[in-house]
Amino acid sequence: MKPIAHIYSDFSEKFGIPRQSLRAPSLTAKIVFEPEFRCDEALRGIEEFSHLWLIFDFSEAHREGFFPTVRPPRLGGNKRIGVFASRSPFRPNNIGLSSVRLLEVKKTENEGSVLFVSGADLLSGTPIYDIKPYLAYTDSHPDAKGSYADDFSDYRLEVDFPENLLKQIPEDKRAALIECLSDDPRPSYQDDRERIYSMLFADFDVKFRVDGGTLFVVDIKTEK
């Protein structure tokens, strides 16, 4: 297989990326096709679908050998389960699957037709292998069991974001940043209320700490 496109988001490193797609619905990204696939005919009718499946490469999680078990962060990083009973990026074939909302198909001068999507849980620059329409009548299973993941489906932190710091973030990116912070970027096994964490988002280094169920933003640094 070879990439047909790459996705570009506000995350230049893995820390802070939402744990699942659509956990941060305000988070936007663009999908730029490789030159040989920049064909409008290949996108004919795609705008009639509200959501898409992205099949992608966990490009920063490649490693040699087969490891049959993994330690999901949501289980504290200590309990092991089978790799095929998890969504860990460390897999025999580093293939990921993500559902996103299609916002717009936009024709550009230098990149051809670009897809703008929201809710993506992908690192900027991630290779995309394929794109398929999401079909609610067959892809959605409201009565499905999610094992340990169900225990965290409603988990959110309150975000305390001082107004003077929030104003440093462009207005169109504030909601997405708050959604990502509320999803608790920390490894689940870390619970040090004094520790200051650093999350790169867009062109900003966001400093925060967590005390109980509240995340406190303590500083913003501009990366550029």
Solvent accessible surface area in square Angstrom, and as a share of the most:
residue,aa,sasa,rsa
1,M,175,0.78
2,K,113,0.48
3,P,44,0.28
4,I,31,0.16
5,A,0,0.00
6,H,41,0.18
7,I,0,0.00
8,Y,95,0.36
9,S,21,0.13
10,D,25,0.13
11,F,1,0.01
12,S,81,0.52
13,E,64,0.29
14,K,111,0.47
15,F,57,0.24
16,G,6,0.06
17,I,31,0.16
18,P,7,0.05
19,R,65,0.24
20,Q,71,0.31
21,S,23,0.15
22,L,65,0.33
23,R,43,0.16
24,A,1,0.01
25,P,71,0.45
26,S,44,0.28
27,L,2,0.01
28,T,65,0.38
29,A,8,0.06
30,K,61,0.26
31,I,0,0.00
32,V,12,0.07
33,F,13,0.05
34,E,56,0.25
35,P,99,0.62
36,E,117,0.53
37,F,67,0.28
38,R,91,0.33
39,C,62,0.37
40,D,71,0.37
41,E,109,0.49
42,A,80,0.62
43,L,21,0.10
44,R,181,0.66
45,G,22,0.21
46,I,20,0.10
47,E,110,0.50
48,E,144,0.65
49,F,70,0.29
50,S,63,0.41
51,H,35,0.16
52,L,1,0.00
53,W,58,0.20
54,L,0,0.00
55,I,36,0.18
56,F,9,0.04
57,D,13,0.07
58,F,49,0.20
59,S,41,0.26
60,E,105,0.47
61,A,5,0.04
62,H,110,0.49
63,R,114,0.42
64,E,160,0.72
65,G,60,0.58
66,F,120,0.50
67,F,95,0.39
68,P,80,0.50
69,T,50,0.29
70,V,11,0.06
71,R,134,0.49
72,P,10,0.07
73,P,69,0.43
74,R,38,0.14
75,L,46,0.23
76,G,16,0.15
77,G,12,0.12
78,N,118,0.61
79,K,121,0.51
80,R,134,0.49
81,I,31,0.15
82,G,32,0.30
83,V,2,0.01
84,F,153,0.64
85,A,70,0.54
86,S,16,0.11
87,R,180,0.66
88,S,18,0.11
89,P,45,0.29
90,F,73,0.30
91,R,54,0.20
92,P,64,0.40
93,N,107,0.55
94,N,23,0.12
95,I,69,0.35
96,G,4,0.04
97,L,104,0.52
98,S,3,0.02
99,S,15,0.10
100,V,0,0.00
101,R,108,0.39
102,L,18,0.09
103,L,89,0.44
104,E,86,0.39
105,V,49,0.28
106,K,95,0.40
107,K,150,0.64
108,T,48,0.28
109,E,171,0.77
110,N,125,0.64
111,E,52,0.23
112,G,23,0.23
113,S,9,0.06
114,V,1,0.00
115,L,0,0.00
116,F,56,0.24
117,V,0,0.00
118,S,6,0.04
119,G,2,0.02
120,A,3,0.02
121,D,28,0.15
122,L,7,0.03
123,L,28,0.14
124,S,36,0.23
125,G,30,0.29
126,T,6,0.03
127,P,18,0.11
128,I,0,0.00
129,Y,43,0.16
130,D,51,0.27
131,I,28,0.14
132,K,93,0.40
133,P,57,0.36
134,Y,55,0.21
135,L,65,0.32
136,A,67,0.52
137,Y,188,0.72
138,T,62,0.36
139,D,45,0.23
140,S,47,0.30
141,H,118,0.53
142,P,131,0.82
143,D,128,0.67
144,A,68,0.53
145,K,191,0.81
146,G,27,0.26
147,S,88,0.57
148,Y,48,0.18
149,A,53,0.41
150,D,77,0.40
151,D,116,0.60
152,F,60,0.25
153,S,65,0.42
154,D,133,0.69
155,Y,71,0.27
156,R,99,0.36
157,L,8,0.04
158,E,125,0.56
159,V,36,0.21
160,D,64,0.33
161,F,26,0.11
162,P,49,0.31
163,E,103,0.46
164,N,104,0.53
165,L,17,0.08
166,L,27,0.13
167,K,131,0.56
168,Q,83,0.37
169,I,1,0.00
170,P,58,0.36
171,E,138,0.62
172,D,122,0.63
173,K,55,0.23
174,R,59,0.21
175,A,56,0.44
176,A,4,0.03
177,L,0,0.00
178,I,59,0.30
179,E,37,0.17
180,C,1,0.00
181,L,0,0.00
182,S,13,0.09
183,D,4,0.02
184,D,7,0.04
185,P,18,0.11
186,R,19,0.07
187,P,36,0.23
188,S,45,0.29
189,Y,132,0.50
190,Q,38,0.17
191,D,114,0.59
192,D,74,0.38
193,R,141,0.51
194,E,127,0.57
195,R,110,0.40
196,I,88,0.45
197,Y,11,0.04
198,S,47,0.30
199,M,0,0.00
200,L,41,0.20
201,F,0,0.00
202,A,29,0.22
203,D,53,0.28
204,F,23,0.09
205,D,16,0.09
206,V,0,0.00
207,K,51,0.22
208,F,0,0.00
209,R,68,0.25
210,V,1,0.01
211,D,47,0.25
212,G,58,0.56
213,G,47,0.45
214,T,35,0.20
215,L,0,0.00
216,F,57,0.24
217,V,4,0.02
218,V,64,0.37
219,D,45,0.23
220,I,8,0.04
221,K,106,0.45
222,T,86,0.50
223,E,95,0.43
224,K,188,0.80
